[in-house]
Amino acid sequence: VQRIGLRADIAPIIVFLAGSLAAGLLVNTVFPVNYRVPTQPAYDIEAHNVEPSGDYICPECVQMLIKYGGAVLVDVRGPVSFSQEHIAGAINIPYRELFDDAHLQYVSEVTSKGLMIFYCGAACGLSKRTVAHLRELGYENIVAVPGSISEWKQAGLATERGAGKSRSVIPR
């Protein structure tokens, strides 16, 4: 112990840690475990009319981000469409209102802390247009759900009916 410069009281701990590491390596060599790394499902980009630019996110990933507080989900359709059916936990900021100063300030606040995710109706293209326009204005941390609410429902994820959270008034 003194030859290699270890204190006598620390030597048993070092020996235990080295033995544990060796035992762990031996067990992993003899009984290997194949860990499955979760992957996102492959999307047919052309079918969703989304450019392969990283501006979209899978519905399952959105659900996890919302569950753990890492994102705000925004429905850019009008209030009537939103009240008929929307993704559980989404807020409604209609596209025509999103680019006023108060809403852009809200987008800035959200995207400085996390991700803002946009979706629309099945084939309307508003979410893609929203992301493109916000990117032109210099915003980051924004993505769209490809296929929007129809893709969400196809994945078997929850939707709601009713007025929900409309964003005529910005939340604080």
C-alpha positions, 0 to 999 in steps of 0.5 A: 500500500505504501509503495504505490502511495495509497493511504491504508484506510482507502486501500480496502475501498480501492480493492473492493471497487477494482474487484467489483469492476472485474466481476461486472466485466466478467459477467457481461462477457459470459452473459451478454445482454443485448440492449435495444436502443429505442428509435423513431419510426421511419416516416415517408417524408414525401407522403407527409410533404415535409422537407428532410430538414429536421423540422418535424418530430414523431408523435410519440416523441411529442407525447413524451416531451409534453408529459415531462414538460420539455415542450409546448404543443400548439394547434395553429388551426382556428378555434372552431377546428380546435374545439371539435378535436385537438391533441390532449395538452395542446394550446390553440394559437391560430395561424392568423394570430401567431405573428402579432407582437404578443404571440411572438413574445410568447414564442420567444419565451417558450423557445428560449427554455424548450421546444415549441411544437406545431400541428394542424389539420391533416393536409392543411400545411399550416404547421409546416408553413408556421415553422418555415415562417418562424425560422425566417424570423430567426426562431429556433427550437421549433418543429412540426408534427408530420401529418399533424392530428391525423398522424397523432390519431393513427398512432393511437394517441389521445385527443380531446374535444371542447374549447380547451386552452385557447390562446387569445390571451397569452398564458403566464 
